[in-house]
Amino acid sequence: MNLIIGSHVSYKNSTGLVGSVKEALSYGANTFMFYTGAPQNTTRGEIDKNLTVEAFKLMKENNIDINKVIVHAPYIVNLANLNNFDFSVSFLKNEVERCNTLGIKYLVLHPGSAVNCPREEAIKNISDGLNLILDNNFDVTILLETMAGKGNEIGKTFEEIKSIIKNIKYQNKIGVCLDTCHLNDAGYDIANFDKLLDDFDREIGLNKVGCIHVNDSKNMRESHKDRHENIGFGTIGFDNLINVIYNERLENIPKILETPYVTRDDTSKEREFSPYKYEIQMIKDKKFDSDLIKKIRG
């Protein structure tokens, strides 16, 4: 099976896309996901085209397919809420254009939160916003992420995602990102993943899946809490996540880790360390290492 595995990586204005590629390669990855600015705000710097060209060259040399690389939109934009609707649409139009400039074809988006409005109205707002955003000549697809259902989040069920997608004018530019932690916390059974895919295929269609976020969960199923855990250390479990990653129905779909950094119990200046190199190796070996956290901590 062609395994396309990577993780969230940083993106800095000083190093641009080439810095993101180098970080991904240090983890043994052949894809990656990044924010084009801080995930907590909408401040964005200029894109250095020279660094982007250098990144393309580096990806080609290391067999990273740019068509499988993912950008994630910041959390704070909310198409469901009319109070911030115009700003969210304007920002996401710009983010789609940035993706196009960087050569990225997929932008993952949290659908939004129904604040001070019924869920049906929020869903309509999201569809309306997406139709405005996708009215362009760019080859960029927005992937709606499945959500855990925390608070008033939209997208906690396949039915809600379907309700958004069915009203999108540009069907060739809309898809879905499945998140294993979110699915678990929303109430879906990852241990019975083929049934889950059957249900998704019936409601939306597997052809709409453009990305998988692979995360274990700190919480029991249907908790609606959305707290990621390192691979194999949560309630979903290593074997169940391996079955997701290596499911033949999702071959050639990029799998992205968003698991927590590990805190080192010492007085060093840099205390948080990425687990991705070790988790990706476990995934490639299909073998759980219960000492993973100890190894990262040193």
C-alpha positions as CSV (number, residue, x, y, z in Angstrom):
1,M,0.0,0.0,0.0
2,N,1.2,3.5,-0.8
3,L,1.4,5.1,2.6
4,I,1.2,8.9,2.6
5,I,2.0,10.0,6.2
6,G,3.0,13.2,7.8
7,S,2.1,15.7,10.5
8,H,1.5,19.3,11.4
9,V,4.6,21.3,10.8
10,S,5.4,25.0,11.4
11,Y,5.5,27.7,8.8
12,K,7.5,30.8,9.4
13,N,7.8,33.9,7.2
14,S,11.6,33.8,7.4
15,T,11.9,30.3,6.0
16,G,8.6,30.0,4.1
17,L,7.5,26.7,2.7
18,V,11.0,25.4,2.5
19,G,11.2,25.4,6.3
20,S,8.0,23.4,6.5
21,V,9.4,20.8,4.0
22,K,12.7,20.5,6.0
23,E,10.8,19.9,9.2
24,A,8.6,17.2,7.6
25,L,11.6,15.4,6.2
26,S,13.2,15.4,9.7
27,Y,10.2,13.3,10.9
28,G,10.5,10.8,8.0
29,A,7.3,12.1,6.5
30,N,6.3,12.2,2.9
31,T,3.5,14.8,3.3
32,F,2.7,17.5,5.9
33,M,0.1,20.1,7.0
34,F,0.7,23.7,8.0
35,Y,-1.0,27.0,8.8
36,T,0.1,29.9,6.6
37,G,0.2,32.0,9.8
38,A,-0.6,31.6,13.5
39,P,-3.7,29.3,14.0
40,Q,-5.0,31.6,16.7
41,N,-5.2,34.7,14.6
42,T,-5.7,36.0,11.0
43,T,-2.4,37.9,10.7
44,R,-0.6,36.8,7.6
45,G,2.8,37.7,6.1
46,E,3.9,38.0,2.5
47,I,4.8,34.8,0.7
48,D,8.4,34.6,-0.5
49,K,8.2,33.1,-4.0
50,N,11.9,32.3,-4.1
51,L,11.5,30.1,-0.9
52,T,8.5,28.5,-2.5
53,V,10.4,27.6,-5.6
54,E,13.2,26.1,-3.4
55,A,10.6,24.1,-1.5
56,F,9.2,22.7,-4.7
57,K,12.6,21.5,-5.7
58,L,13.3,20.0,-2.2
59,M,9.9,18.2,-2.3
60,K,10.6,16.7,-5.8
61,E,14.0,15.5,-4.6
62,N,12.4,13.7,-1.7
63,N,9.3,12.3,-3.3
64,I,6.8,14.6,-1.5
65,D,3.8,15.2,-3.8
66,I,2.7,18.8,-3.5
67,N,-0.8,17.6,-4.4
68,K,-0.9,15.7,-1.1
69,V,0.2,18.6,1.1
70,I,-2.4,20.3,3.3
71,V,-3.1,23.8,4.6
72,H,-5.3,24.3,7.7
73,A,-7.4,27.4,8.1
74,P,-7.2,29.1,11.5
75,Y,-9.7,28.1,14.2
76,I,-11.2,31.6,14.8
77,V,-13.0,32.1,11.4
78,N,-16.6,31.2,11.7
79,L,-18.9,31.1,8.7
80,A,-21.8,30.0,10.8
81,N,-22.1,33.3,12.7
82,L,-23.4,36.2,10.8
83,N,-21.7,38.7,13.2
84,N,-18.4,37.7,11.7
85,F,-19.6,36.4,8.3
86,D,-18.3,39.1,6.0
87,F,-14.8,39.0,7.7
88,S,-14.7,35.2,7.6
89,V,-15.6,35.1,3.9
90,S,-13.0,37.8,3.1
91,F,-10.3,36.1,5.1
92,L,-10.9,32.7,3.6
93,K,-10.9,34.1,0.1
94,N,-7.5,35.4,0.8
95,E,-6.4,32.1,2.3
96,V,-7.5,30.2,-0.8
97,E,-5.5,32.6,-2.9
98,R,-2.4,32.0,-0.6
99,C,-2.9,28.3,-1.0
100,N,-2.9,28.7,-4.8
101,T,0.3,30.9,-4.6
102,L,2.0,28.1,-2.6
103,G,0.8,25.4,-5.0
104,I,-1.4,23.8,-2.3
105,K,-4.7,22.2,-3.5
106,Y,-6.4,21.4,-0.1
107,L,-7.5,23.7,2.7
108,V,-9.0,22.1,5.8
109,L,-11.6,24.2,7.5
110,H,-13.6,23.8,10.8
111,P,-17.2,24.4,9.6
112,G,-18.1,26.8,12.3
113,S,-20.1,27.2,15.5
114,A,-23.8,28.0,15.8
115,V,-23.6,31.1,18.1
116,N,-26.9,32.8,18.8
117,C,-28.7,31.0,15.9
118,P,-30.4,27.7,15.2
119,R,-28.2,24.9,13.8
120,E,-30.2,24.8,10.6
121,E,-29.5,28.5,10.0
122,A,-25.9,28.1,10.9
123,I,-25.6,25.3,8.3
124,K,-27.1,27.6,5.6
125,N,-24.7,30.4,6.5
126,I,-21.8,28.0,6.1
127,S,-23.0,26.9,2.7
128,D,-23.7,30.5,1.6
129,G,-20.2,31.5,2.7
130,L,-18.5,28.7,1.0
131,N,-20.2,29.5,-2.3
132,L,-18.8,33.0,-2.1
133,I,-15.3,31.8,-1.2
134,L,-15.2,29.1,-3.9
135,D,-16.3,31.4,-6.7
136,N,-12.8,31.7,-8.2
137,N,-10.5,30.3,-10.8
138,F,-8.1,28.6,-8.3
139,D,-7.6,24.8,-8.1
140,V,-8.1,24.7,-4.4
141,T,-10.6,22.4,-2.6
142,I,-11.9,23.2,0.9
143,L,-12.1,20.1,3.1
144,L,-14.7,20.4,5.9
145,E,-13.4,18.8,9.0
146,T,-15.6,16.4,11.0
147,M,-16.0,17.8,14.5
148,A,-16.3,16.4,18.1
149,G,-19.4,18.4,18.9
150,K,-17.9,20.6,21.6
151,G,-20.2,23.5,22.4
152,N,-22.2,24.5,19.4
153,E,-19.8,23.1,16.8
154,I,-21.3,22.3,13.4
155,G,-20.1,19.1,11.7
156,K,-20.4,16.6,14.5
157,T,-22.4,14.2,12.3
158,F,-22.2,13.1,8.7
159,E,-25.7,14.4,8.2
160,E,-24.6,17.9,9.1
161,I,-21.6,17.8,6.8
162,K,-23.9,16.5,4.1
163,S,-26.4,19.3,4.7
164,I,-23.6,21.8,4.0
165,I,-22.1,20.1,1.0
166,K,-25.4,19.5,-0.8
167,N,-25.9,23.3,-1.2
168,I,-22.4,24.0,-2.5
169,K,-22.5,25.2,-6.1
170,Y,-18.9,24.2,-6.8
171,Q,-19.0,20.4,-6.0
172,N,-15.5,19.9,-7.5
173,K,-14.1,22.2,-4.9
174,I,-15.6,20.8,-1.7
175,G,-14.6,17.7,0.3
176,V,-14.1,16.3,3.8
177,C,-11.3,15.8,6.3
178,L,-12.0,12.9,8.7
179,D,-10.5,13.4,12.1
180,T,-10.2,10.2,14.2
181,C,-10.3,11.9,17.6
182,H,-13.2,14.1,16.6
183,L,-15.1,11.1,15.2
184,N,-14.5,9.2,18.4
185,D,-15.6,12.1,20.6
186,A,-18.6,12.7,18.4
187,G,-19.8,9.1,19.0
188,Y,-18.5,7.2,16.0
189,D,-16.9,3.8,16.6
190,I,-13.3,3.8,15.1
191,A,-13.0,0.1,16.1
192,N,-15.6,-0.6,13.5
193,F,-14.1,1.6,10.9
194,D,-15.3,-0.1,7.8
195,K,-18.9,0.3,9.0
196,L,-18.1,4.0,9.6
197,L,-16.8,4.3,6.1
198,D,-20.0,2.6,4.8
199,D,-22.1,5.1,6.6
200,F,-20.0,8.0,5.3
201,D,-20.2,6.6,1.8
202,R,-23.9,6.4,2.0
203,E,-24.4,9.9,3.3
204,I,-21.7,11.8,1.4
205,G,-19.5,9.6,-0.7
206,L,-15.9,8.3,-0.1
207,N,-14.8,10.3,-3.2
208,K,-15.2,13.4,-1.0
209,V,-12.5,12.4,1.5
210,G,-9.4,14.4,0.9
211,C,-7.5,14.1,4.1
212,I,-7.4,12.1,7.4
213,H,-6.3,13.6,10.7
214,V,-4.9,10.7,12.7
215,N,-5.2,11.4,16.4
216,D,-5.8,9.2,19.4
217,S,-8.3,10.6,22.0
218,K,-7.9,11.3,25.7
219,N,-11.7,10.8,26.1
220,M,-14.2,8.1,25.8
221,R,-16.5,7.8,22.8
222,E,-19.3,10.4,22.6
223,S,-17.6,12.7,25.1
224,H,-17.8,15.7,22.8
225,K,-14.6,17.1,24.3
226,D,-12.0,17.1,21.5
227,R,-8.7,16.3,23.3
228,H,-6.0,14.7,21.2
229,E,-3.7,12.0,22.6
230,N,-0.5,10.5,21.2
231,I,-0.9,7.4,18.9
232,G,-1.7,4.3,21.0
233,F,-1.9,6.1,24.3
234,G,-5.6,7.0,24.2
235,T,-9.0,5.4,24.1
236,I,-9.0,4.6,20.4
237,G,-5.8,2.6,20.6
238,F,-2.9,1.8,18.3
239,D,-4.4,-1.2,16.4
240,N,-7.6,0.7,15.6
241,L,-5.6,3.7,14.2
242,I,-3.4,1.4,12.2
243,N,-6.5,0.0,10.6
244,V,-7.6,3.5,9.7
245,I,-4.2,4.4,8.2
246,Y,-3.8,1.2,6.2
247,N,-7.4,0.9,5.1
248,E,-7.3,0.2,1.3
249,R,-10.4,2.3,0.7
250,L,-8.4,5.3,1.8
251,E,-5.2,4.6,-0.1
252,N,-3.5,7.7,-1.6
253,I,-5.3,9.9,0.9
254,P,-2.8,11.9,3.1
255,K,-2.8,11.0,6.8
256,I,-1.8,13.8,9.1
257,L,-0.8,13.5,12.8
258,E,-1.9,16.3,15.1
259,T,-0.9,14.6,18.4
260,P,0.3,16.6,21.4
261,Y,3.9,17.6,21.9
262,V,5.6,15.9,24.9
263,T,6.8,18.0,27.8
264,R,10.2,17.2,29.1
265,D,10.5,17.2,32.9
266,D,13.7,19.2,33.2
267,T,14.9,22.8,33.4
268,S,16.0,23.1,29.7
269,K,15.0,26.2,27.8
270,E,13.0,24.1,25.2
271,R,10.7,21.8,27.1
272,E,8.2,20.7,24.5
273,F,9.3,18.1,21.9
274,S,7.6,16.8,18.8
275,P,6.5,13.1,18.9
276,Y,6.1,12.9,15.1
277,K,9.4,11.2,14.1
278,Y,8.7,8.4,16.6
279,E,5.0,8.1,15.8
280,I,5.6,8.0,12.1
281,Q,8.2,5.2,12.6
282,M,5.7,3.2,14.7
283,I,3.1,3.6,12.0
284,K,5.6,2.4,9.3
285,D,6.6,-0.6,11.5
286,K,3.0,-1.2,12.5
287,K,4.3,-1.8,16.0
288,F,3.3,0.1,19.2
289,D,6.2,1.3,21.4
290,S,4.9,1.8,24.9
291,D,8.1,3.6,25.8
292,L,7.6,6.3,23.1
293,I,7.0,9.1,25.6
294,K,10.1,8.1,27.7
295,K,12.3,8.1,24.6
296,I,11.1,11.6,23.6
297,R,11.7,12.9,27.2
298,G,15.2,11.4,27.2
